[in-house]
Amino acid sequence: MEIKVTRAQTNRTRPKDADLGFGQVFTDHMFVMEYSEGKGWHDPQIMPYADFSVSPAAMVFHYGQAIFEGLKAYKTSDGKISLFRPRDNFERMNRSAKGMCIPPIDIDFVMDALKQLIRLEEKWIPETLGTSLYVRPTIIATDPFLGVRASFTYKFFIILSSVGAYYAEGLNPVKIWVAKDYVRAAKGGVGEFKTAGNYAASLIASEKAKKDGYAQVLWLDAIERKYIEEVGAMNIFFLMDGELVTPNLTGTILPGITRYSVISLAKKWGMNMSERKISIDEVFEAHKEGKLTEVFGSGTAAVISPVGEIRYGDKVISIGDGTPGETSMKFYNALTDIQYGKAEDSENWIEAVD
């Protein structure tokens, strides 16, 4: 398919890097294509960023068929543009699509479309360390039908946003709140897919956590309510008694691209690393015994986010001395050095936008 390109008549100015928040500043153009049963994906185009016209009966509004991804483009130290593991994101998108009865995308085609879009929007890529161009590919069901079934039509689109740090704290340790009375996902459900409904289900606990001064919610398993799963916007890692531990994937945890990257680096560095069940009680007991050295989250938005406090009911523990831990910083520096072109990409994680 040939991608039609329609340029915006006026081009806006990107805010200064210091003024960038997260997900508030959008570029001049976007990529869009449609799907129809029997025809497949069609009419790909890069066009001016604008609102969509969608039927009030579109099935996405009523039955929640919506999936998305999040990845980043970086301006490297030598002025080139790089994408961090983008094909892994689109492969995960296709896994989410399968789970939500959405037709898959051709990864090579959408990679080409994304690169064309980014080249057109190069001026929107900030260059300060910690800033980037956030990429949000999304698929929604557009069939105007109120019966319960999978949609026959879909819209795939990619929008871009110039972003700064995800958390206002930056690399300073964040506080997380353990959900005791709320459940995010159960086995056999859609917890492992990046679908909109998962995030909607997390909002009530997230709002309560924020009112109590906590940045994120740490979710426990749905059955026994004791095994740690993930944080709302991150996977989670614990350094306990010399062992780096992260919950194993059970079908209820999003398989994070940054999570995979941390695990790969940990094994490469010869760390004692394991993916296994870990209970909240084990974490608190390790803290009591002085064995809990560091806690940090990993995700596309924040890369690495140190955790300085965990609240579980009436119990609160502090980790570290209020500054990012040595291990957290080691992973952060290693990943960002690769992303910004300051270190050799020995893992072949970078795809250049030529």
Phi and psi in degrees as a GROMACS rama.xvg file:
@    title "Ramachandran Plot"
@    xaxis  label "Phi"
@    yaxis  label "Psi"
@TYPE xy
-88.7228  136.786  GLU-2
-92.0795  118.528  ILE-3
-78.2052  136.149  LYS-4
-119.398  121.861  VAL-5
-119.501  114.878  THR-6
-82.0114  148.89  ARG-7
-67.4148  143.404  ALA-8
-71.7896  -31.2802  GLN-9
-127.867  142.712  THR-10
-112.608  127.538  ASN-11
-82.6605  170.323  ARG-12
-102.81  132.084  THR-13
-69.5332  136.186  ARG-14
-61.0931  161.165  PRO-15
-61.5419  148.251  LYS-16
-54.2397  -37.775  ASP-17
-68.0378  -19.4716  ALA-18
-96.6151  0.1687  ASP-19
-77.0879  129.478  LEU-20
-95.8638  -140.874  GLY-21
-128.731  124.017  PHE-22
71.1122  28.3561  GLY-23
-117.471  -20.2266  GLN-24
-113.063  116.266  VAL-25
-111.483  149.177  PHE-26
-78.0345  -179.916  THR-27
-77.7129  -21.4691  ASP-28
-131.364  163.825  HIS-29
-145.766  162.663  MET-30
-107.309  137.772  PHE-31
-140.494  140.566  VAL-32
-147.483  160.214  MET-33
-114.081  157.333  GLU-34
-127.648  135.986  TYR-35
-132.759  137.689  SER-36
-60.3912  132.756  GLU-37
89.944  -17.7384  GLY-38
-114.759  -26.6975  LYS-39
80.0721  -163.078  GLY-40
-74.3732  136.984  TRP-41
-154.908  172.131  HIS-42
53.6992  52.5114  ASP-43
-74.0136  137.89  PRO-44
-155.32  146.95  GLN-45
-100.655  127.19  ILE-46
-142.941  167.012  MET-47
-59.6837  140.343  PRO-48
-59.7994  126.661  TYR-49
-161.322  166.313  ALA-50
-68.8933  153.148  ASP-51
-90.7815  154.444  PHE-52
-104.841  110.97  SER-53
-129.984  141.313  VAL-54
-62.1574  141.347  SER-55
-60.82  -19.9679  PRO-56
-91.5333  3.838  ALA-57
-53.6553  133.672  ALA-58
-64.1262  -22.4982  MET-59
-60.2337  -33.4994  VAL-60
-73.9  -26.5757  PHE-61
-104.622  -32.3378  HIS-62
-126.512  5.08012  TYR-63
73.4067  22.2078  GLY-64
-75.6639  94.6437  GLN-65
-153.391  129.08  ALA-66
-132.117  157.261  ILE-67
-154.605  170.863  PHE-68
-134.576  169.33  GLU-69
-143.558  122.712  GLY-70
-144.738  177.053  LEU-71
-135.25  148.885  LYS-72
-111.018  141.416  ALA-73
-125.424  148.708  TYR-74
-94.5508  118.065  LYS-75
-78.9934  171.326  THR-76
-63.6946  -21.8546  SER-77
-100.691  16.1031  ASP-78
85.4098  4.26877  GLY-79
-87.8808  168.235  LYS-80
-110.115  130.539  ILE-81
-127.739  149.226  SER-82
-114.414  139.106  LEU-83
-99.0912  108.968  PHE-84
51.3861  45.5781  ARG-85
-64.6122  -35.8427  PRO-86
-66.082  -31.4873  ARG-87
-62.8295  -37.708  ASP-88
-63.9268  -44.1581  ASN-89
-72.5135  -29.98  PHE-90
-65.5233  -41.1531  GLU-91
-65.7273  -36.4023  ARG-92
-60.9386  -40.2478  MET-93
-67.8378  -32.0839  ASN-94
-67.462  -40.7406  ARG-95
-63.4631  -39.9217  SER-96
-60.5499  -44.3898  ALA-97
-60.4586  -42.4679  LYS-98
-69.0374  -23.6555  GLY-99
-108.646  16.1886  MET-100
57.9352  41.1019  CYS-101
-111.971  139.457  ILE-102
-64.142  142.421  PRO-103
-71.9007  162.249  PRO-104
-104.505  157.658  ILE-105
-84.239  111.963  ASP-106
-63.2103  -42.2246  ILE-107
-61.4474  -39.9422  ASP-108
-66.9581  -46.487  PHE-109
-71.5797  -27.1256  VAL-110
-64.0676  -43.1557  MET-111
-63.137  -42.3985  ASP-112
-62.5899  -43.0179  ALA-113
-62.5754  -43.5458  LEU-114
-64.5254  -39.8481  LYS-115
-61.8346  -42.8496  GLN-116
-64.0222  -44.5664  LEU-117
-66.4746  -39.8015  ILE-118
-60.3768  -39.077  ARG-119
-66.6079  -30.5867  LEU-120
-107.277  25.0274  GLU-121
-55.158  -35.3606  GLU-122
-64.6913  -16.8131  LYS-123
-84.7048  -4.48947  TRP-124
-84.7316  112.26  ILE-125
-70.8488  158.598  PRO-126
-117.332  -3.95046  GLU-127
-74.4339  140.968  THR-128
-56.0291  131.562  LEU-129
97.9451  -11.0431  GLY-130
-106.402  163.162  THR-131
-169.757  179.499  SER-132
-105.623  111.216  LEU-133
-82.0261  135.511  TYR-134
-113.607  124.857  VAL-135
-122.21  92.0028  ARG-136
-79.9875  140.715  PRO-137
-145.24  145.491  THR-138
-127.602  132.057  ILE-139
-128.241  149.877  ILE-140
-81.4164  129.127  ALA-141
-116.363  -2.60362  THR-142
-57.8855  124.902  ASP-143
-82.4813  85.7627  PRO-144
-153.059  134.299  PHE-145
-101.186  2.5858  LEU-146
-79.8025  154.784  GLY-147
-89.2284  107.496  VAL-148
-165.814  173.331  ARG-149
-71.2217  143.77  ALA-150
-65.2583  153.888  SER-151
-96.2132  -11.1196  PHE-152
-133.831  149.322  THR-153
-145.157  160.412  TYR-154
-124.885  127.003  LYS-155
-107.598  133.067  PHE-156
-145.903  155.841  PHE-157
-127.16  123.999  ILE-158
-116.944  155.992  ILE-159
-123.591  145.73  LEU-160
-141.546  126.04  SER-161
-72.6348  125.78  SER-162
-132.161  153.766  VAL-163
-105.659  -146.402  GLY-164
-67.7446  142.21  ALA-165
-69.8668  -43.6186  TYR-166
-99.0829  142.037  TYR-167
-60.209  -27.6032  ALA-168
-71.1438  -15.1878  GLU-169
65.3421  -126.471  GLY-170
-89.6536  -1.59185  LEU-171
-66.6858  143.632  ASN-172
-57.479  137.796  PRO-173
-98.7985  164.051  VAL-174
-104.867  134.984  LYS-175
-123.678  151.252  ILE-176
-118.293  124.086  TRP-177
-83.7055  125.578  VAL-178
-78.2941  118.479  ALA-179
-99.4911  -32.4121  LYS-180
-108.441  2.48909  ASP-181
-126.054  149.537  TYR-182
-124.375  134.681  VAL-183
-90.1931  -44.3459  ARG-184
-154.712  152.163  ALA-185
-127.427  155.279  ALA-186
-59.1966  139.837  LYS-187
90.0425  -5.57825  GLY-188
-98.2264  -146.65  GLY-189
-115.592  21.3281  VAL-190
-61.2515  -27.6656  GLY-191
-85.0739  -3.00693  GLU-192
-102.358  147.207  PHE-193
-89.2284  77.6421  LYS-194
-117.274  148.975  THR-195
-57.337  -37.1515  ALA-196
-61.1694  -31.2624  GLY-197
-60.6259  -38.5771  ASN-198
-76.6816  -35.1006  TYR-199
-61.2061  -40.9003  ALA-200
-66.9241  -19.9579  ALA-201
-90.1821  -10.2811  SER-202
-66.9949  -38.607  LEU-203
-63.7988  -41.236  ILE-204
-70.8798  -37.7182  ALA-205
-62.9626  -41.286  SER-206
-65.5266  -39.4154  GLU-207
-64.8485  -41.592  LYS-208
-62.1276  -43.7523  ALA-209
-64.0983  -37.0726  LYS-210
-63.3089  -28.7735  LYS-211
-90.3909  4.74951  ASP-212
89.1585  19.6436  GLY-213
-109.537  141.932  TYR-214
-77.6866  -32.8959  ALA-215
-148.339  165.346  GLN-216
-103.47  135.972  VAL-217
-100.955  119.352  LEU-218
-91.5877  144.146  TRP-219
-107.793  167.971  LEU-220
-66.336  157.276  ASP-221
-80.0657  -20.2591  ALA-222
-91.7239  -60.8595  ILE-223
-93.8901  -11.6501  GLU-224
55.4252  39.4975  ARG-225
-140.374  -20.6641  LYS-226
-91.119  131.621  TYR-227
-71.8887  139.363  ILE-228
-114.673  -76.066  GLU-229
-157.204  168.477  GLU-230
-91.2818  160.031  VAL-231
-52.0427  -41.4253  GLY-232
-118.999  14.3157  ALA-233
-153.095  155.71  MET-234
-82.8201  165.036  ASN-235
-127.681  143.737  ILE-236
-130.556  144.689  PHE-237
-127.082  133.012  PHE-238
-104.527  105.958  LEU-239
-128.587  122.85  MET-240
51.7946  40.0002  ASP-241
82.4252  0.650966  GLY-242
-109.354  128.552  GLU-243
-90.789  118.135  LEU-244
-121.693  137.398  VAL-245
-136.054  146.206  THR-246
-57.9232  138.182  PRO-247
-74.1329  153.892  ASN-248
-75.4859  124.446  LEU-249
-122.735  8.35582  THR-250
95.6979  -3.64252  GLY-251
-117.725  -0.846696  THR-252
-116.992  135.885  ILE-253
-68.636  125.772  LEU-254
-76.7934  90.3005  PRO-255
-69.0846  140.467  GLY-256
-67.1562  -41.5134  ILE-257
-68.2169  -34.3927  THR-258
-56.7373  -49.7682  ARG-259
-57.232  -39.6311  TYR-260
-66.1912  -43.3295  SER-261
-62.131  -44.9489  VAL-262
-61.6685  -42.4152  ILE-263
-62.2731  -44.1823  SER-264
-66.433  -41.2073  LEU-265
-59.7306  -43.4369  ALA-266
-67.8824  -39.0769  LYS-267
-62.8238  -36.9055  LYS-268
-82.2873  -1.61202  TRP-269
77.3428  22.3588  GLY-270
-73.3699  153.656  MET-271
-76.7353  100.321  ASN-272
-123.357  135.875  MET-273
-145.313  146.548  SER-274
-108.618  113.471  GLU-275
-158.788  172.654  ARG-276
-64.981  136.986  LYS-277
-141.797  125.463  ILE-278
-91.9194  156.807  SER-279
-64.4189  -31.8739  ILE-280
-66.1335  -36.8231  ASP-281
-63.0526  -39.843  GLU-282
-64.0621  -46.4464  VAL-283
-68.0372  -34.438  PHE-284
-68.3968  -39.6828  GLU-285
-63.1587  -37.2913  ALA-286
-65.4672  -43.1649  HIS-287
-60.2461  -36.1288  LYS-288
-88.1805  2.17174  GLU-289
76.5196  19.1212  GLY-290
-100.468  -9.66572  LYS-291
-87.2256  103.066  LEU-292
-87.3997  -47.3405  THR-293
-146.877  155.208  GLU-294
-136.662  135.339  VAL-295
-151.129  154.075  PHE-296
-101.977  157.793  GLY-297
-132.356  138.592  SER-298
-175.03  162.826  GLY-299
-59.3872  -44.5165  THR-300
-64.4635  -48.8944  ALA-301
-100.363  -12.7598  ALA-302
67.6601  -84.0257  VAL-303
-127.606  130.703  ILE-304
-127.578  105.265  SER-305
-61.5432  146.096  PRO-306
-110.871  127.597  VAL-307
-107.866  -14.1057  GLY-308
-153.114  140.382  GLU-309
-128.094  129.043  ILE-310
-112.064  129.133  ARG-311
-131.444  100.434  TYR-312
63.9905  -123.029  GLY-313
-91.6058  -2.42025  ASP-314
-96.438  134.181  LYS-315
-130.869  131.633  VAL-316
-123.289  147.01  ILE-317
-108.924  138.966  SER-318
-114.632  126.376  ILE-319
76.2935  -162.277  GLY-320
-110.966  18.4731  ASP-321
92.4308  1.51866  GLY-322
-120.599  159.443  THR-323
-59.3202  137.703  PRO-324
-74.6161  163.803  GLY-325
-60.9506  -42.8057  GLU-326
-69.2451  -42.6224  THR-327
-57.0289  -46.0043  SER-328
-67.9644  -33.672  MET-329
-63.0187  -45.0486  LYS-330
-67.6964  -43.1434  PHE-331
-59.7894  -48.1054  TYR-332
-65.2738  -40.5401  ASN-333
-63.5686  -44.6431  ALA-334
-69.7958  -46.411  LEU-335
-70.4148  -31.1018  THR-336
-63.7023  -38.4345  ASP-337
-68.3383  -44.8756  ILE-338
-63.4205  -38.3353  GLN-339
-94.876  8.37861  TYR-340
75.0033  21.0021  GLY-341
-90.5825  -12.6601  LYS-342
-135.352  158.395  ALA-343
-65.1018  137.659  GLU-344
-87.4713  72.9866  ASP-345
-70.7824  -14.7449  SER-346
-95.5458  -2.27087  GLU-347
57.7056  44.3237  ASN-348
-93.5129  -15.7529  TRP-349
-96.1529  135.391  ILE-350
-118.64  120.783  GLU-351
-76.5232  146.415  ALA-352
-101.841  95.031  VAL-353
